[in-house]
Every structure is written in structure tokens, then in C-alpha cells.
């Protein structure tokens, strides 16, 4: 299995931006992740 290029702290910070009102598309573009990855990270929290 391929190791993640993101730290656990990043996985926690990126979804919290959505709670601040930033659109999901913008968050994903900045982080370089897909929307599916974003929503999977939300499930982990």
C-alpha cells in the first residue's frame, strides 16, 4: 500500500477549512486532493 504524502495534522486541518465556509472545490484545489479524499477524511474525524 502506498504511503500518504499528508501528515495526520494536515488531514485534520484541511477538513476544518470547510467548517469555516471555504467551498470544497477550493479546498481540494489548494491541497491537491480529490473531493472523494476530502470526504473520506471527514469520515475519519
CHARMM internal coordinates of N, CA and C (Angstrom, degrees):
IC EDIT
DIST 1 N 1 CA 1.4428
DIST 1 CA 1 C 1.5289
ANGL 1 N 1 CA 1 C 109.00
DIST 1 C 2 N 1.3168
ANGL 1 CA 1 C 2 N 116.52
DIHE 1 N 1 CA 1 C 2 N 138.38
DIST 2 N 2 CA 1.4534
ANGL 1 C 2 N 2 CA 122.21
DIHE 1 CA 1 C 2 N 2 CA -179.04
DIST 2 CA 2 C 1.5354
ANGL 2 N 2 CA 2 C 111.06
DIHE 1 C 2 N 2 CA 2 C -74.27
DIST 2 C 3 N 1.3079
ANGL 2 CA 2 C 3 N 116.01
DIHE 2 N 2 CA 2 C 3 N 136.46
DIST 3 N 3 CA 1.4618
ANGL 2 C 3 N 3 CA 120.54
DIHE 2 CA 2 C 3 N 3 CA 178.53
DIST 3 CA 3 C 1.5261
ANGL 3 N 3 CA 3 C 109.95
DIHE 2 C 3 N 3 CA 3 C -74.59
DIST 3 C 4 N 1.3121
ANGL 3 CA 3 C 4 N 115.86
DIHE 3 N 3 CA 3 C 4 N 148.42
DIST 4 N 4 CA 1.4576
ANGL 3 C 4 N 4 CA 121.32
DIHE 3 CA 3 C 4 N 4 CA 179.62
DIST 4 CA 4 C 1.5199
ANGL 4 N 4 CA 4 C 110.26
DIHE 3 C 4 N 4 CA 4 C -74.63
DIST 4 C 5 N 1.3244
ANGL 4 CA 4 C 5 N 116.34
DIHE 4 N 4 CA 4 C 5 N 145.06
DIST 5 N 5 CA 1.4630
ANGL 4 C 5 N 5 CA 119.69
DIHE 4 CA 4 C 5 N 5 CA 176.85
DIST 5 CA 5 C 1.5269
ANGL 5 N 5 CA 5 C 111.24
DIHE 4 C 5 N 5 CA 5 C -90.50
DIST 5 C 6 N 1.3445
ANGL 5 CA 5 C 6 N 116.70
DIHE 5 N 5 CA 5 C 6 N 2.17
DIST 6 N 6 CA 1.4543
ANGL 5 C 6 N 6 CA 121.82
DIHE 5 CA 5 C 6 N 6 CA -179.56
DIST 6 CA 6 C 1.5281
ANGL 6 N 6 CA 6 C 110.19
DIHE 5 C 6 N 6 CA 6 C -109.80
DIST 6 C 7 N 1.3187
ANGL 6 CA 6 C 7 N 117.30
DIHE 6 N 6 CA 6 C 7 N 141.44
DIST 7 N 7 CA 1.4542
ANGL 6 C 7 N 7 CA 122.57
DIHE 6 CA 6 C 7 N 7 CA 176.02
DIST 7 CA 7 C 1.5131
ANGL 7 N 7 CA 7 C 109.09
DIHE 6 C 7 N 7 CA 7 C -80.17
DIST 7 C 8 N 1.3177
ANGL 7 CA 7 C 8 N 115.69
DIHE 7 N 7 CA 7 C 8 N 163.94
DIST 8 N 8 CA 1.4652
ANGL 7 C 8 N 8 CA 119.77
DIHE 7 CA 7 C 8 N 8 CA 178.49
DIST 8 CA 8 C 1.5236
ANGL 8 N 8 CA 8 C 111.38
DIHE 7 C 8 N 8 CA 8 C -62.14
DIST 8 C 9 N 1.3256
ANGL 8 CA 8 C 9 N 116.33
DIHE 8 N 8 CA 8 C 9 N -34.72
DIST 9 N 9 CA 1.4681
ANGL 8 C 9 N 9 CA 119.54
DIHE 8 CA 8 C 9 N 9 CA 178.98
DIST 9 CA 9 C 1.5249
ANGL 9 N 9 CA 9 C 110.68
DIHE 8 C 9 N 9 CA 9 C -64.57
DIST 9 C 10 N 1.3255
ANGL 9 CA 9 C 10 N 117.11
DIHE 9 N 9 CA 9 C 10 N -37.92
DIST 10 N 10 CA 1.4599
ANGL 9 C 10 N 10 CA 120.50
DIHE 9 CA 9 C 10 N 10 CA 178.18
DIST 10 CA 10 C 1.5222
ANGL 10 N 10 CA 10 C 110.12
DIHE 9 C 10 N 10 CA 10 C -68.53
DIST 10 C 11 N 1.3333
ANGL 10 CA 10 C 11 N 116.84
DIHE 10 N 10 CA 10 C 11 N -38.86
DIST 11 N 11 CA 1.4599
ANGL 10 C 11 N 11 CA 120.37
DIHE 10 CA 10 C 11 N 11 CA 179.37
DIST 11 CA 11 C 1.5236
ANGL 11 N 11 CA 11 C 111.27
DIHE 10 C 11 N 11 CA 11 C -65.11
DIST 11 C 12 N 1.3095
ANGL 11 CA 11 C 12 N 117.34
DIHE 11 N 11 CA 11 C 12 N -25.94
DIST 12 N 12 CA 1.4575
ANGL 11 C 12 N 12 CA 120.69
DIHE 11 CA 11 C 12 N 12 CA 177.75
DIST 12 CA 12 C 1.5275
ANGL 12 N 12 CA 12 C 110.92
DIHE 11 C 12 N 12 CA 12 C -84.74
DIST 12 C 13 N 1.3349
ANGL 12 CA 12 C 13 N 118.08
DIHE 12 N 12 CA 12 C 13 N -35.34
DIST 13 N 13 CA 1.4591
ANGL 12 C 13 N 13 CA 121.90
DIHE 12 CA 12 C 13 N 13 CA -175.96
DIST 13 CA 13 C 1.5263
ANGL 13 N 13 CA 13 C 112.77
DIHE 12 C 13 N 13 CA 13 C -74.77
DIST 13 C 14 N 1.3114
ANGL 13 CA 13 C 14 N 117.57
DIHE 13 N 13 CA 13 C 14 N -41.34
DIST 14 N 14 CA 1.4654
ANGL 13 C 14 N 14 CA 121.55
DIHE 13 CA 13 C 14 N 14 CA -174.53
DIST 14 CA 14 C 1.5335
ANGL 14 N 14 CA 14 C 111.97
DIHE 13 C 14 N 14 CA 14 C -60.26
DIST 14 C 15 N 1.3427
ANGL 14 CA 14 C 15 N 120.60
DIHE 14 N 14 CA 14 C 15 N -47.88
DIST 15 N 15 CA 1.4751
ANGL 14 C 15 N 15 CA 119.02
DIHE 14 CA 14 C 15 N 15 CA 178.37
DIST 15 CA 15 C 1.5311
ANGL 15 N 15 CA 15 C 113.70
DIHE 14 C 15 N 15 CA 15 C -65.88
DIST 15 C 16 N 1.3262
ANGL 15 CA 15 C 16 N 118.26
DIHE 15 N 15 CA 15 C 16 N -26.67
DIST 16 N 16 CA 1.4649
ANGL 15 C 16 N 16 CA 120.36
DIHE 15 CA 15 C 16 N 16 CA 179.56
DIST 16 CA 16 C 1.5249
ANGL 16 N 16 CA 16 C 111.53
DIHE 15 C 16 N 16 CA 16 C -68.33
DIST 16 C 17 N 1.3154
ANGL 16 CA 16 C 17 N 117.78
DIHE 16 N 16 CA 16 C 17 N -21.90
DIST 17 N 17 CA 1.4597
ANGL 16 C 17 N 17 CA 120.29
DIHE 16 CA 16 C 17 N 17 CA 176.77
DIST 17 CA 17 C 1.5186
ANGL 17 N 17 CA 17 C 110.72
DIHE 16 C 17 N 17 CA 17 C -64.78
DIST 17 C 18 N 1.3196
ANGL 17 CA 17 C 18 N 116.81
DIHE 17 N 17 CA 17 C 18 N -31.43
DIST 18 N 18 CA 1.4569
ANGL 17 C 18 N 18 CA 120.98
DIHE 17 CA 17 C 18 N 18 CA 178.12
DIST 18 CA 18 C 1.5146
ANGL 18 N 18 CA 18 C 111.65
DIHE 17 C 18 N 18 CA 18 C -64.95
DIST 18 C 19 N 1.3185
ANGL 18 CA 18 C 19 N 117.15
DIHE 18 N 18 CA 18 C 19 N -33.75
DIST 19 N 19 CA 1.4586
ANGL 18 C 19 N 19 CA 121.09
DIHE 18 CA 18 C 19 N 19 CA 177.93
DIST 19 CA 19 C 1.5291
ANGL 19 N 19 CA 19 C 111.14
DIHE 18 C 19 N 19 CA 19 C -69.39
DIST 19 C 20 N 1.3243
ANGL 19 CA 19 C 20 N 116.42
DIHE 19 N 19 CA 19 C 20 N -23.00
DIST 20 N 20 CA 1.4599
ANGL 19 C 20 N 20 CA 121.05
DIHE 19 CA 19 C 20 N 20 CA 179.16
DIST 20 CA 20 C 1.5261
ANGL 20 N 20 CA 20 C 112.30
DIHE 19 C 20 N 20 CA 20 C -82.08
DIST 20 C 21 N 1.3356
ANGL 20 CA 20 C 21 N 117.27
DIHE 20 N 20 CA 20 C 21 N -2.97
DIST 21 N 21 CA 1.4537
ANGL 20 C 21 N 21 CA 120.64
DIHE 20 CA 20 C 21 N 21 CA 176.34
DIST 21 CA 21 C 1.5185
ANGL 21 N 21 CA 21 C 115.27
DIHE 20 C 21 N 21 CA 21 C 100.81
DIST 21 C 22 N 1.3232
ANGL 21 CA 21 C 22 N 117.75
DIHE 21 N 21 CA 21 C 22 N 5.09
DIST 22 N 22 CA 1.4661
ANGL 21 C 22 N 22 CA 120.94
DIHE 21 CA 21 C 22 N 22 CA 178.24
DIST 22 CA 22 C 1.5305
ANGL 22 N 22 CA 22 C 107.91
DIHE 21 C 22 N 22 CA 22 C -77.30
DIST 22 C 23 N 1.3266
ANGL 22 CA 22 C 23 N 119.44
DIHE 22 N 22 CA 22 C 23 N 132.70
DIST 23 N 23 CA 1.4680
ANGL 22 C 23 N 23 CA 121.20
DIHE 22 CA 22 C 23 N 23 CA 179.76
DIST 23 CA 23 C 1.5332
ANGL 23 N 23 CA 23 C 112.02
DIHE 22 C 23 N 23 CA 23 C -62.07
DIST 23 C 24 N 1.3292
ANGL 23 CA 23 C 24 N 115.57
DIHE 23 N 23 CA 23 C 24 N 145.30
DIST 24 N 24 CA 1.4635
ANGL 23 C 24 N 24 CA 121.28
DIHE 23 CA 23 C 24 N 24 CA -177.50
DIST 24 CA 24 C 1.5251
ANGL 24 N 24 CA 24 C 111.26
DIHE 23 C 24 N 24 CA 24 C -58.29
DIST 24 C 25 N 1.3120
ANGL 24 CA 24 C 25 N 117.33
DIHE 24 N 24 CA 24 C 25 N -41.40
DIST 25 N 25 CA 1.4632
ANGL 24 C 25 N 25 CA 120.72
DIHE 24 CA 24 C 25 N 25 CA 179.89
DIST 25 CA 25 C 1.5162
ANGL 25 N 25 CA 25 C 112.40
DIHE 24 C 25 N 25 CA 25 C -59.75
DIST 25 C 26 N 1.3132
ANGL 25 CA 25 C 26 N 116.50
DIHE 25 N 25 CA 25 C 26 N -39.99
DIST 26 N 26 CA 1.4676
ANGL 25 C 26 N 26 CA 121.68
DIHE 25 CA 25 C 26 N 26 CA 179.21
DIST 26 CA 26 C 1.5308
ANGL 26 N 26 CA 26 C 110.92
DIHE 25 C 26 N 26 CA 26 C -67.79
DIST 26 C 27 N 1.3272
ANGL 26 CA 26 C 27 N 116.63
DIHE 26 N 26 CA 26 C 27 N -42.24
DIST 27 N 27 CA 1.4675
ANGL 26 C 27 N 27 CA 121.17
DIHE 26 CA 26 C 27 N 27 CA 178.91
DIST 27 CA 27 C 1.5250
ANGL 27 N 27 CA 27 C 109.97
DIHE 26 C 27 N 27 CA 27 C -61.32
DIST 27 C 28 N 1.3157
ANGL 27 CA 27 C 28 N 116.33
DIHE 27 N 27 CA 27 C 28 N -46.46
DIST 28 N 28 CA 1.4619
ANGL 27 C 28 N 28 CA 121.02
DIHE 27 CA 27 C 28 N 28 CA -178.25
DIST 28 CA 28 C 1.5230
ANGL 28 N 28 CA 28 C 111.70
DIHE 27 C 28 N 28 CA 28 C -65.28
DIST 28 C 29 N 1.3194
ANGL 28 CA 28 C 29 N 116.65
DIHE 28 N 28 CA 28 C 29 N -38.99
DIST 29 N 29 CA 1.4629
ANGL 28 C 29 N 29 CA 119.94
DIHE 28 CA 28 C 29 N 29 CA 179.17
DIST 29 CA 29 C 1.5189
ANGL 29 N 29 CA 29 C 110.95
DIHE 28 C 29 N 29 CA 29 C -64.65
DIST 29 C 30 N 1.3264
ANGL 29 CA 29 C 30 N 116.87
DIHE 29 N 29 CA 29 C 30 N -44.70
DIST 30 N 30 CA 1.4687
ANGL 29 C 30 N 30 CA 120.74
DIHE 29 CA 29 C 30 N 30 CA -179.91
DIST 30 CA 30 C 1.5253
ANGL 30 N 30 CA 30 C 112.30
DIHE 29 C 30 N 30 CA 30 C -64.11
DIST 30 C 31 N 1.3547
ANGL 30 CA 30 C 31 N 116.33
DIHE 30 N 30 CA 30 C 31 N -41.50
DIST 31 N 31 CA 1.4595
ANGL 30 C 31 N 31 CA 121.18
DIHE 30 CA 30 C 31 N 31 CA -175.79
DIST 31 CA 31 C 1.5248
ANGL 31 N 31 CA 31 C 112.32
DIHE 30 C 31 N 31 CA 31 C -82.55
DIST 31 C 32 N 1.3257
ANGL 31 CA 31 C 32 N 117.11
DIHE 31 N 31 CA 31 C 32 N -18.46
DIST 32 N 32 CA 1.4602
ANGL 31 C 32 N 32 CA 120.63
DIHE 31 CA 31 C 32 N 32 CA -177.95
DIST 32 CA 32 C 1.5167
ANGL 32 N 32 CA 32 C 112.69
DIHE 31 C 32 N 32 CA 32 C 76.13
DIST 32 C 33 N 1.3346
ANGL 32 CA 32 C 33 N 115.91
DIHE 32 N 32 CA 32 C 33 N 34.85
DIST 33 N 33 CA 1.4601
ANGL 32 C 33 N 33 CA 121.10
DIHE 32 CA 32 C 33 N 33 CA 178.68
DIST 33 CA 33 C 1.5259
ANGL 33 N 33 CA 33 C 109.44
DIHE 32 C 33 N 33 CA 33 C -122.20
DIST 33 C 34 N 1.3205
ANGL 33 CA 33 C 34 N 115.54
DIHE 33 N 33 CA 33 C 34 N 165.61
DIST 34 N 34 CA 1.4606
ANGL 33 C 34 N 34 CA 119.69
DIHE 33 CA 33 C 34 N 34 CA 177.40
DIST 34 CA 34 C 1.5289
ANGL 34 N 34 CA 34 C 109.43
DIHE 33 C 34 N 34 CA 34 C -87.96
DIST 34 C 35 N 1.3229
ANGL 34 CA 34 C 35 N 117.01
DIHE 34 N 34 CA 34 C 35 N 158.92
DIST 35 N 35 CA 1.4649
ANGL 34 C 35 N 35 CA 119.07
DIHE 34 CA 34 C 35 N 35 CA 176.05
DIST 35 CA 35 C 1.5328
ANGL 35 N 35 CA 35 C 112.35
DIHE 34 C 35 N 35 CA 35 C -59.43
DIST 35 C 36 N 1.3232
ANGL 35 CA 35 C 36 N 117.55
DIHE 35 N 35 CA 35 C 36 N -32.76
DIST 36 N 36 CA 1.4683
ANGL 35 C 36 N 36 CA 120.41
DIHE 35 CA 35 C 36 N 36 CA 178.02
DIST 36 CA 36 C 1.5256
ANGL 36 N 36 CA 36 C 110.79
DIHE 35 C 36 N 36 CA 36 C -63.04
DIST 36 C 37 N 1.3259
ANGL 36 CA 36 C 37 N 117.16
DIHE 36 N 36 CA 36 C 37 N -41.11
DIST 37 N 37 CA 1.4581
ANGL 36 C 37 N 37 CA 121.02
DIHE 36 CA 36 C 37 N 37 CA 177.31
DIST 37 CA 37 C 1.5203
ANGL 37 N 37 CA 37 C 110.21
DIHE 36 C 37 N 37 CA 37 C -63.94
DIST 37 C 38 N 1.3044
ANGL 37 CA 37 C 38 N 116.66
DIHE 37 N 37 CA 37 C 38 N -42.59
DIST 38 N 38 CA 1.4688
ANGL 37 C 38 N 38 CA 121.62
DIHE 37 CA 37 C 38 N 38 CA 178.69
DIST 38 CA 38 C 1.5301
ANGL 38 N 38 CA 38 C 110.43
DIHE 37 C 38 N 38 CA 38 C -56.39
DIST 38 C 39 N 1.3220
ANGL 38 CA 38 C 39 N 116.56
DIHE 38 N 38 CA 38 C 39 N -48.94
DIST 39 N 39 CA 1.4636
ANGL 38 C 39 N 39 CA 119.66
DIHE 38 CA 38 C 39 N 39 CA -177.67
DIST 39 CA 39 C 1.5195
ANGL 39 N 39 CA 39 C 112.04
DIHE 38 C 39 N 39 CA 39 C -70.71
DIST 39 C 40 N 1.3342
ANGL 39 CA 39 C 40 N 118.85
DIHE 39 N 39 CA 39 C 40 N -29.94
DIST 40 N 40 CA 1.4603
ANGL 39 C 40 N 40 CA 120.80
DIHE 39 CA 39 C 40 N 40 CA 173.96
DIST 40 CA 40 C 1.5241
ANGL 40 N 40 CA 40 C 110.98
DIHE 39 C 40 N 40 CA 40 C -65.77
DIST 40 C 41 N 1.3308
ANGL 40 CA 40 C 41 N 117.13
DIHE 40 N 40 CA 40 C 41 N -38.57
DIST 41 N 41 CA 1.4607
ANGL 40 C 41 N 41 CA 121.04
DIHE 40 CA 40 C 41 N 41 CA 178.37
DIST 41 CA 41 C 1.5216
ANGL 41 N 41 CA 41 C 110.28
DIHE 40 C 41 N 41 CA 41 C -66.27
DIST 41 C 42 N 1.3248
ANGL 41 CA 41 C 42 N 118.01
DIHE 41 N 41 CA 41 C 42 N -35.13
DIST 42 N 42 CA 1.4608
ANGL 41 C 42 N 42 CA 121.07
DIHE 41 CA 41 C 42 N 42 CA 177.71
DIST 42 CA 42 C 1.5344
ANGL 42 N 42 CA 42 C 109.99
DIHE 41 C 42 N 42 CA 42 C -63.19
DIST 42 C 43 N 1.3168
ANGL 42 CA 42 C 43 N 117.05
DIHE 42 N 42 CA 42 C 43 N -38.39
DIST 43 N 43 CA 1.4668
ANGL 42 C 43 N 43 CA 121.16
DIHE 42 CA 42 C 43 N 43 CA 178.38
DIST 43 CA 43 C 1.5225
ANGL 43 N 43 CA 43 C 111.46
DIHE 42 C 43 N 43 CA 43 C -63.61
DIST 43 C 44 N 1.3374
ANGL 43 CA 43 C 44 N 117.87
DIHE 43 N 43 CA 43 C 44 N -32.75
DIST 44 N 44 CA 1.4579
ANGL 43 C 44 N 44 CA 122.05
DIHE 43 CA 43 C 44 N 44 CA -177.89
DIST 44 CA 44 C 1.5222
ANGL 44 N 44 CA 44 C 112.50
DIHE 43 C 44 N 44 CA 44 C -71.14
DIST 44 C 45 N 1.3206
ANGL 44 CA 44 C 45 N 116.38
DIHE 44 N 44 CA 44 C 45 N -25.96
DIST 45 N 45 CA 1.4743
ANGL 44 C 45 N 45 CA 119.74
DIHE 44 CA 44 C 45 N 45 CA -175.43
DIST 45 CA 45 C 1.4952
ANGL 45 N 45 CA 45 C 110.99
DIHE 44 C 45 N 45 CA 45 C -75.91
END
COOR INIT
IC SEED 1 N 1 CA 1 C
IC BUILD
